[in-house]
Amino acid sequence: MFDKERLDQIQQSKKDWEDKVLNKTLEKFPERQDEFQTGSGDKIERLYTPEDIQGINYDEEIGYPGQYPYTRGAQPTMYRGRLWTMRMYAGFATAEESNKRYKYLIEQGSKGLSVAFDLPTQIGYDSDHSLSAGEVGKVGVAIDSLADMEILFDGIPLDKVSTSMTINAPASVLLAMYIAVAEKQGVSADKLRGTIQNDILKEYIARGTYIFPTEPSMRLITDIFEYCSESVPKWNTISISGYHIREAGSTAAQEVGFTLADGIAYVDAAIEAGLDVDAFAPRLSFFFNAHNDLLEEVAKFRAARRLWAKIMKERFEAKSEKSMRLKFHTQTGGSTLTAQQPDNNIVRVAIQTLAAVLGGTQSLHTNSKDEALALPTEDSVRIALRTQQIVAHESGVTNTVDPLAGSYYIEAKTKAIEEEAMKYIEKIDELGGAPKAIDLGYIQQEIMDSAYDYQREVESEKRIVVGVNKYKSEEEPPTGLLKVDPAVEELQKKKLQELKSKRDNEEVNNRLEALRKACNSKENVMPYIIEAVKAYGTLGEICGVMREVFGEYQQSVRI
Amino acid sequence: MDRPIRVIVAKPGLDGHDRGAKVIARALRDAGMEVIYTGLRQTPEQIVAAAIQEDADVIAMSILSGAHNHLFPKVVNLMKDQGADDVLILGGGVIPEDDIPGLKEAGVEEIFTPGSATQTIVDFIKNNLKRD
């Protein structure tokens, strides 16, 4: 960005400064540490100057928001046009309880819903399955059939809200239920807006709610891409997630590298299935984490946008600009919350919110201060939402687009993360792509190594976590935590029993058999799942048929 | 004891959060113990079978999904049924303070919540083994 002559001058003036100013200070006041590092453990220099960004071409690498390579943002006006969607992930106990929480969040100014499902739902078991015991309604809402889904969205007009569903292995089934509920409300599928997470690769890597082996899982995903591109065109069919990879302990660059490598695998699979890249790529969305190292995180988001744009253009030869534009949801970092002095978490979340906003997120969930202890209470969720509203309306950072661009450090770091992420992608390409690299355990091992390094640094106090290894204080145990009533499990079981005695069981069986045939053929399974759901076939029954046809994934266990 | 301490690190239930379990497994291994990590989605029966088969001295379980009150005591009771009540049973994860007394009553020796240092856990195991 600077000509040679100017750079030489700067090099000289920097040297002068080091000799005349810096070294004298260092003699008298040595720095606190020999070396400084980012939140991800990368070395960080004392000072960044034009020298550090000399290789960056402004027009090609940085450019303008809403234009390739999107480094400065997905839209031209960013938050001057519209603020990000404040989307709070919520759901617990029964559909009735969760429905109340959603209505509360909408009243408080939340603009989109984000549904958390309990683990049995996420793994395709009904509430009465033996493996569901103790888990029903715990980390999210229990959904066994369309009947529960009707209650979940009761009184919420599905043509007015956008709904994100954190559902992966059985994403097709929950999407089918959503389409069926909308139909009952008189809302056609082409009006539905929202997202299903539908990212199975990161389940194998980091999150753990897989069901089927890789190959049929990838087929289910491409079936959804194809079905939605025709029938639910405004739906984001996948949210390719780095969030959980980061929570599992990865660095910022690994988060970008592994997530985009997963993205490449989905694009490959869809092209292989005969889809045109520009027909489905605009509906791909991403989901990233926001940790505490504010500047590193901002650089990470910018690097992810630039790298994905280049991949779509150069590797996949997408023609549509929309295929190259990376849009993402952010959640603040759950693993950065401490059980000790939980009020401190409010401050951490505020810093992370700033990182997401300065990084140009499209939507954001902020964690609540009590989440290292239990599910959040209504009060703590409100503080988390207010944190976003304060950043949006009071901090001033929304008034100009990509305000940190041009910072020598931010641009150098953006470049460095992009390059490091690209190295991971190249390594994964060498191994045969993300699914193969996962089967080999490569990605899991890399993340585990980073997680272990982090833990060692905390324990050796190389890394300070306030309230955990420094500034500790005696505390009273926190009170007023949210508890899910264990009676929820019995209630769900009773509802299931009633459903099975009321519905037309022959019709259910017919539709499940039709689904089985479709699974065994090359036909798109989505229409069959929708039919089974409408007859009130349960999630467990539908996933049960698919388990029989597809088999189950076997995890490779290494430490 | 003339052989290394043998530990089963287990993830009971459907919870997929295994960062803590894996970090602790590696820390125990680095502290000279023999560690068998079971992987995700283990039933109490599978965990007990693994512990018996491996002649484990310790079972260390991690749950972040809230199912601990159901699953931890089940493992303790199944171990008792097997006559293996000389195995040290530990729990960890997102466990509300209020639940800890009940779990200890049920026979879980200690509960380690987020922020616990791995060294604390290593020391606890060394000082509280039930076998000689």
HADDOCK unambig.tbl for C-alpha pairs under 7 A between the chains (distance, minus, plus):
assign (segid A and resid 119 and name CA) (segid B and resid 14 and name CA) 6.20 0.50 0.50
assign (segid A and resid 119 and name CA) (segid B and resid 15 and name CA) 6.96 0.50 0.50
assign (segid A and resid 134 and name CA) (segid B and resid 67 and name CA) 4.88 0.50 0.50
assign (segid A and resid 134 and name CA) (segid B and resid 70 and name CA) 5.35 0.50 0.50
assign (segid A and resid 135 and name CA) (segid B and resid 67 and name CA) 5.36 0.50 0.50
assign (segid A and resid 138 and name CA) (segid B and resid 65 and name CA) 6.52 0.50 0.50
assign (segid A and resid 138 and name CA) (segid B and resid 66 and name CA) 6.00 0.50 0.50
assign (segid A and resid 139 and name CA) (segid B and resid 65 and name CA) 5.93 0.50 0.50
assign (segid A and resid 207 and name CA) (segid B and resid 16 and name CA) 5.34 0.50 0.50
assign (segid A and resid 207 and name CA) (segid B and resid 17 and name CA) 6.26 0.50 0.50
assign (segid A and resid 208 and name CA) (segid B and resid 16 and name CA) 4.17 0.50 0.50
assign (segid A and resid 209 and name CA) (segid B and resid 16 and name CA) 6.35 0.50 0.50
assign (segid A and resid 248 and name CA) (segid B and resid 19 and name CA) 5.31 0.50 0.50
assign (segid A and resid 338 and name CA) (segid B and resid 114 and name CA) 6.94 0.50 0.50
assign (segid A and resid 338 and name CA) (segid B and resid 115 and name CA) 6.77 0.50 0.50
assign (segid A and resid 339 and name CA) (segid B and resid 114 and name CA) 6.00 0.50 0.50
assign (segid A and resid 339 and name CA) (segid B and resid 115 and name CA) 6.90 0.50 0.50
assign (segid A and resid 372 and name CA) (segid B and resid 94 and name CA) 6.25 0.50 0.50
assign (segid A and resid 372 and name CA) (segid B and resid 114 and name CA) 6.90 0.50 0.50
assign (segid A and resid 373 and name CA) (segid B and resid 94 and name CA) 5.61 0.50 0.50
assign (segid A and resid 373 and name CA) (segid B and resid 95 and name CA) 6.52 0.50 0.50
assign (segid A and resid 373 and name CA) (segid B and resid 96 and name CA) 5.63 0.50 0.50
assign (segid A and resid 374 and name CA) (segid B and resid 94 and name CA) 6.62 0.50 0.50
assign (segid A and resid 374 and name CA) (segid B and resid 96 and name CA) 6.39 0.50 0.50
assign (segid A and resid 452 and name CA) (segid B and resid 23 and name CA) 5.74 0.50 0.50
assign (segid A and resid 459 and name CA) (segid B and resid 117 and name CA) 6.39 0.50 0.50
assign (segid A and resid 468 and name CA) (segid B and resid 115 and name CA) 6.26 0.50 0.50
assign (segid A and resid 477 and name CA) (segid B and resid 97 and name CA) 6.72 0.50 0.50
assign (segid A and resid 557 and name CA) (segid B and resid 39 and name CA) 5.61 0.50 0.50
assign (segid A and resid 559 and name CA) (segid B and resid 22 and name CA) 5.72 0.50 0.50
assign (segid A and resid 559 and name CA) (segid B and resid 25 and name CA) 6.88 0.50 0.50
assign (segid A and resid 559 and name CA) (segid B and resid 26 and name CA) 6.25 0.50 0.50
